[in-house]
């Protein structure tokens, strides 16, 4: 099946709505646009698909009520605008889906909720339960409490993480652009790229930053699309104005082919969602075993420990030059590992003979 066919026939779809698709600087939340997007989602659900919405726009929706003329730059004002906008958005999504007799559940997440394994699982269970109860989950970053250190950076990345979190079969990114171009379409002469099958299709592509209302932009959409596709989820990037076609047969925009095998939820969390709490430097033999042969990491191959961490934390793995080559879930505290460095398994006490990082908990960067 083609990439567009797999997206058109996906049973579970995450739909990300960009800020510019439902808000304006002058008028705040645009209900007509939001209703049109809900109509498209409803048509997809009536065709048999589960739909999870990831909605940007909380800050944008709060600007007009607070008489702010532009998107604020300081964190406190952004969070104040988001606190007003999130309420308005929740009501708008709920009212719009109620036209079809559907109940909406709002799910607010911070990066910390995804990075920490326990919160990650709780968010996953909540979203699964909402779907089982036939409610429509509308997800947004919790801008009212997220700090600079905790932010996803943009809701495109959040959408990619949510797509894997709920086991979606496709991710649809809807914004104010018709797809991925090889340059800035506003300047003329740019060519739409209909399909990205691999990194070679992105040679020469120039991606810009966000606009007046959003924190994303083509760069963030491209990054999110590649993140989702790398984990096994095909992606469609299209204009919100073409939502009907995007959600009906995926005949518009740019599609990103997914890797053949879907990454396990745990490995996806290790690679893309978890924070790291330290690092382990490896000798050449250990690098070859971890990266080339996908073997477990043993104490004998570790030359240096960086940082303080505990068993169950995620750490980076470094080669001799200090480059990050992998990351994984470590089985020992940093204090324990200090007494194990460079020692073969046979030289260690029985309680220290399990791998430092098991192959099932290890993800190489290349």
TANORWO-V517334 format. One record per residue. N is the residue number from 1. NEAR is the number of other ideal C-beta (glycine too) atoms within 12 Angstrom. D_CENTER is the distance of its C-alpha to the mean C-alpha in Angstrom with 2 decimals. Layout:
# TANORWO-V517334
n->N near->NEAR d_center->D_CENTER
n->N near->NEAR d_center->D_CENTER
This chain:
# TANORWO-V517334
n->1 near->15 d_center->24.97
n->2 near->18 d_center->23.50
n->3 near->34 d_center->19.81
n->4 near->29 d_center->20.71
n->5 near->18 d_center->22.67
n->6 near->28 d_center->19.96
n->7 near->46 d_center->17.71
n->8 near->29 d_center->20.86
n->9 near->23 d_center->21.78
n->10 near->37 d_center->18.52
n->11 near->20 d_center->19.39
n->12 near->31 d_center->16.03
n->13 near->48 d_center->13.88
n->14 near->48 d_center->10.90
n->15 near->50 d_center->12.18
n->16 near->53 d_center->10.61
n->17 near->52 d_center->13.67
n->18 near->44 d_center->14.14
n->19 near->48 d_center->16.58
n->20 near->30 d_center->19.27
n->21 near->42 d_center->19.32
n->22 near->44 d_center->20.69
n->23 near->40 d_center->22.15
n->24 near->26 d_center->24.81
n->25 near->27 d_center->26.33
n->26 near->16 d_center->29.70
n->27 near->18 d_center->29.09
n->28 near->32 d_center->25.88
n->29 near->40 d_center->24.37
n->30 near->29 d_center->25.58
n->31 near->24 d_center->26.40
n->32 near->17 d_center->27.66
n->33 near->33 d_center->24.42
n->34 near->41 d_center->22.45
n->35 near->23 d_center->25.11
n->36 near->24 d_center->24.83
n->37 near->43 d_center->21.11
n->38 near->38 d_center->22.00
n->39 near->22 d_center->24.82
n->40 near->38 d_center->22.59
n->41 near->43 d_center->20.29
n->42 near->28 d_center->23.54
n->43 near->24 d_center->24.97
n->44 near->37 d_center->22.11
n->45 near->28 d_center->22.50
n->46 near->17 d_center->26.25
n->47 near->19 d_center->25.82
n->48 near->15 d_center->24.43
n->49 near->30 d_center->20.64
n->50 near->32 d_center->18.49
n->51 near->47 d_center->16.24
n->52 near->47 d_center->13.50
n->53 near->56 d_center->13.15
n->54 near->52 d_center->10.49
n->55 near->54 d_center->12.99
n->56 near->52 d_center->13.38
n->57 near->51 d_center->16.99
n->58 near->47 d_center->18.12
n->59 near->48 d_center->19.60
n->60 near->48 d_center->21.05
n->61 near->42 d_center->22.58
n->62 near->34 d_center->24.27
n->63 near->33 d_center->25.92
n->64 near->26 d_center->28.77
n->65 near->24 d_center->29.90
n->66 near->24 d_center->30.07
n->67 near->13 d_center->31.85
n->68 near->27 d_center->29.48
n->69 near->14 d_center->29.88
n->70 near->19 d_center->26.78
n->71 near->33 d_center->23.35
n->72 near->25 d_center->24.29
n->73 near->14 d_center->23.51
n->74 near->13 d_center->24.35
n->75 near->20 d_center->22.04
n->76 near->16 d_center->24.66
n->77 near->21 d_center->25.23
n->78 near->33 d_center->21.55
n->79 near->28 d_center->21.31
n->80 near->22 d_center->24.62
n->81 near->39 d_center->23.55
n->82 near->41 d_center->20.36
n->83 near->26 d_center->22.67
n->84 near->30 d_center->24.82
n->85 near->39 d_center->22.20
n->86 near->37 d_center->20.18
n->87 near->22 d_center->23.50
n->88 near->35 d_center->24.36
n->89 near->43 d_center->21.11
n->90 near->32 d_center->21.29
n->91 near->21 d_center->24.88
n->92 near->35 d_center->24.26
n->93 near->41 d_center->21.67
n->94 near->25 d_center->23.99
n->95 near->20 d_center->27.08
n->96 near->34 d_center->25.79
n->97 near->32 d_center->24.66
n->98 near->18 d_center->27.94
n->99 near->18 d_center->29.80
n->100 near->23 d_center->28.86
n->101 near->14 d_center->29.54
n->102 near->26 d_center->25.94
n->103 near->19 d_center->24.75
n->104 near->34 d_center->21.50
n->105 near->27 d_center->19.71
n->106 near->32 d_center->17.68
n->107 near->37 d_center->14.89
n->108 near->30 d_center->14.18
n->109 near->39 d_center->11.69
n->110 near->31 d_center->11.69
n->111 near->31 d_center->9.90
n->112 near->25 d_center->12.99
n->113 near->35 d_center->12.43
n->114 near->39 d_center->9.50
n->115 near->27 d_center->11.37
n->116 near->23 d_center->14.63
n->117 near->24 d_center->15.29
n->118 near->16 d_center->17.60
n->119 near->24 d_center->15.44
n->120 near->32 d_center->12.54
n->121 near->19 d_center->15.22
n->122 near->19 d_center->16.65
n->123 near->35 d_center->13.62
n->124 near->34 d_center->13.45
n->125 near->17 d_center->17.20
n->126 near->27 d_center->17.23
n->127 near->39 d_center->15.02
n->128 near->25 d_center->17.13
n->129 near->17 d_center->20.26
n->130 near->27 d_center->19.62
n->131 near->30 d_center->19.27
n->132 near->14 d_center->22.39
n->133 near->16 d_center->24.24
n->134 near->18 d_center->23.50
n->135 near->28 d_center->21.82
n->136 near->38 d_center->19.08
n->137 near->42 d_center->16.04
n->138 near->44 d_center->14.95
n->139 near->46 d_center->11.93
n->140 near->43 d_center->11.76
n->141 near->46 d_center->11.15
n->142 near->29 d_center->14.55
n->143 near->43 d_center->15.99
n->144 near->27 d_center->19.42
n->145 near->22 d_center->18.93
n->146 near->32 d_center->16.01
n->147 near->18 d_center->17.69
n->148 near->17 d_center->16.94
n->149 near->13 d_center->16.27
n->150 near->24 d_center->13.87
n->151 near->31 d_center->11.73
n->152 near->40 d_center->8.05
n->153 near->28 d_center->10.06
n->154 near->39 d_center->9.05
n->155 near->51 d_center->7.70
n->156 near->44 d_center->6.41
n->157 near->36 d_center->3.44
n->158 near->48 d_center->3.86
n->159 near->50 d_center->4.79
n->160 near->48 d_center->3.05
n->161 near->45 d_center->2.95
n->162 near->49 d_center->5.98
n->163 near->51 d_center->7.21
n->164 near->44 d_center->7.83
n->165 near->40 d_center->8.97
n->166 near->39 d_center->11.50
n->167 near->28 d_center->12.43
n->168 near->42 d_center->12.11
n->169 near->34 d_center->14.27
n->170 near->47 d_center->12.75
n->171 near->53 d_center->10.21
n->172 near->59 d_center->12.26
n->173 near->58 d_center->11.46
n->174 near->50 d_center->14.68
n->175 near->49 d_center->16.09
n->176 near->33 d_center->19.47
n->177 near->39 d_center->19.43
n->178 near->30 d_center->20.67
n->179 near->38 d_center->18.51
n->180 near->41 d_center->18.20
n->181 near->30 d_center->21.54
n->182 near->24 d_center->23.19
n->183 near->19 d_center->24.09
n->184 near->20 d_center->24.19
n->185 near->23 d_center->25.39
n->186 near->14 d_center->27.09
n->187 near->11 d_center->29.51
n->188 near->9 d_center->30.65
n->189 near->11 d_center->30.98
n->190 near->22 d_center->27.28
n->191 near->19 d_center->26.57
n->192 near->23 d_center->23.85
n->193 near->31 d_center->22.15
n->194 near->26 d_center->22.08
n->195 near->26 d_center->20.24
n->196 near->34 d_center->18.34
n->197 near->20 d_center->19.47
n->198 near->17 d_center->18.81
n->199 near->16 d_center->18.68
n->200 near->11 d_center->22.30
n->201 near->24 d_center->21.53
n->202 near->25 d_center->19.84
n->203 near->11 d_center->23.03
n->204 near->15 d_center->24.30
n->205 near->27 d_center->21.35
n->206 near->21 d_center->21.16
n->207 near->30 d_center->18.07
n->208 near->23 d_center->18.74
n->209 near->19 d_center->17.26
n->210 near->28 d_center->16.91
n->211 near->28 d_center->19.91
n->212 near->23 d_center->22.03
n->213 near->40 d_center->19.91
n->214 near->38 d_center->16.26
n->215 near->36 d_center->14.43
n->216 near->43 d_center->12.54
n->217 near->31 d_center->14.66
n->218 near->38 d_center->14.78
n->219 near->27 d_center->13.66
n->220 near->36 d_center->10.22
n->221 near->48 d_center->10.10
n->222 near->38 d_center->11.46
n->223 near->32 d_center->9.13
n->224 near->44 d_center->6.01
n->225 near->47 d_center->8.67
n->226 near->35 d_center->9.88
n->227 near->36 d_center->6.97
n->228 near->48 d_center->6.98
n->229 near->40 d_center->10.72
n->230 near->33 d_center->11.30
n->231 near->38 d_center->10.30
n->232 near->29 d_center->12.69
n->233 near->44 d_center->11.16
n->234 near->44 d_center->13.12
n->235 near->51 d_center->11.94
n->236 near->53 d_center->14.33
n->237 near->51 d_center->14.36
n->238 near->44 d_center->17.34
n->239 near->32 d_center->19.31
n->240 near->39 d_center->19.26
n->241 near->24 d_center->23.03
n->242 near->29 d_center->22.74
n->243 near->40 d_center->20.62
n->244 near->25 d_center->23.56
n->245 near->26 d_center->23.65
n->246 near->41 d_center->19.92
n->247 near->42 d_center->19.79
n->248 near->27 d_center->23.27
n->249 near->26 d_center->23.55
n->250 near->40 d_center->20.72
n->251 near->22 d_center->23.64
n->252 near->30 d_center->22.26
n->253 near->38 d_center->19.81
n->254 near->45 d_center->18.14
n->255 near->40 d_center->16.74
n->256 near->46 d_center->14.82
n->257 near->32 d_center->16.33
n->258 near->35 d_center->14.57
n->259 near->22 d_center->16.03
n->260 near->14 d_center->19.02
n->261 near->12 d_center->18.11
n->262 near->21 d_center->15.06
n->263 near->27 d_center->13.86
n->264 near->18 d_center->14.93
n->265 near->26 d_center->12.80
n->266 near->25 d_center->14.48
n->267 near->30 d_center->14.06
n->268 near->32 d_center->10.31
n->269 near->33 d_center->10.34
n->270 near->38 d_center->12.94
n->271 near->31 d_center->11.44
n->272 near->37 d_center->7.88
n->273 near->38 d_center->7.97
n->274 near->35 d_center->11.70
n->275 near->26 d_center->13.96
n->276 near->27 d_center->17.02
n->277 near->26 d_center->20.49
n->278 near->31 d_center->22.77
n->279 near->31 d_center->23.63
n->280 near->47 d_center->26.17
n->281 near->31 d_center->28.17
n->282 near->42 d_center->29.43
n->283 near->24 d_center->32.53
n->284 near->17 d_center->32.59
n->285 near->22 d_center->33.39
n->286 near->35 d_center->30.45
n->287 near->30 d_center->28.08
n->288 near->20 d_center->29.65
n->289 near->28 d_center->29.33
n->290 near->39 d_center->25.68
n->291 near->29 d_center->24.36
n->292 near->15 d_center->27.08
n->293 near->15 d_center->28.01
n->294 near->21 d_center->24.94
n->295 near->26 d_center->27.42
n->296 near->28 d_center->27.12
n->297 near->46 d_center->27.76
n->298 near->35 d_center->31.24
n->299 near->35 d_center->32.86
n->300 near->26 d_center->35.31
n->301 near->36 d_center->32.75
n->302 near->38 d_center->31.50
n->303 near->25 d_center->33.35
n->304 near->24 d_center->31.78
n->305 near->31 d_center->29.64
n->306 near->23 d_center->27.69
n->307 near->23 d_center->26.77
n->308 near->17 d_center->27.32
n->309 near->32 d_center->25.28
n->310 near->19 d_center->26.02
n->311 near->23 d_center->25.81
n->312 near->20 d_center->22.41
n->313 near->31 d_center->20.58
n->314 near->37 d_center->18.23
n->315 near->42 d_center->20.06
n->316 near->37 d_center->19.88
n->317 near->44 d_center->22.57
n->318 near->32 d_center->24.61
n->319 near->28 d_center->27.30
n->320 near->18 d_center->30.69
n->321 near->11 d_center->29.57
n->322 near->16 d_center->26.80
n->323 near->17 d_center->23.96
n->324 near->26 d_center->20.90
n->325 near->31 d_center->21.22
n->326 near->41 d_center->19.22
n->327 near->36 d_center->17.94
n->328 near->43 d_center->18.92
n->329 near->37 d_center->20.12
n->330 near->41 d_center->23.62
n->331 near->32 d_center->26.48
n->332 near->34 d_center->28.77
n->333 near->23 d_center->29.11
n->334 near->27 d_center->29.66
n->335 near->15 d_center->33.26
n->336 near->24 d_center->33.89
n->337 near->36 d_center->32.52
n->338 near->21 d_center->34.96
n->339 near->19 d_center->37.78
n->340 near->33 d_center->36.24
n->341 near->27 d_center->35.44
n->342 near->25 d_center->37.06
n->343 near->20 d_center->38.86
n->344 near->16 d_center->39.01
n->345 near->20 d_center->38.18
n->346 near->12 d_center->41.90
n->347 near->16 d_center->42.66
n->348 near->23 d_center->40.33
n->349 near->14 d_center->41.30
n->350 near->9 d_center->40.23
n->351 near->12 d_center->37.57
n->352 near->26 d_center->35.81
n->353 near->20 d_center->35.96
n->354 near->22 d_center->32.57
n->355 near->29 d_center->29.94
n->356 near->42 d_center->28.25
n->357 near->40 d_center->24.93
n->358 near->23 d_center->25.13
n->359 near->23 d_center->23.88
n->360 near->18 d_center->21.74
n->361 near->33 d_center->19.88
n->362 near->38 d_center->19.62
n->363 near->37 d_center->17.18
n->364 near->29 d_center->18.76
n->365 near->21 d_center->17.26
n->366 near->15 d_center->19.64
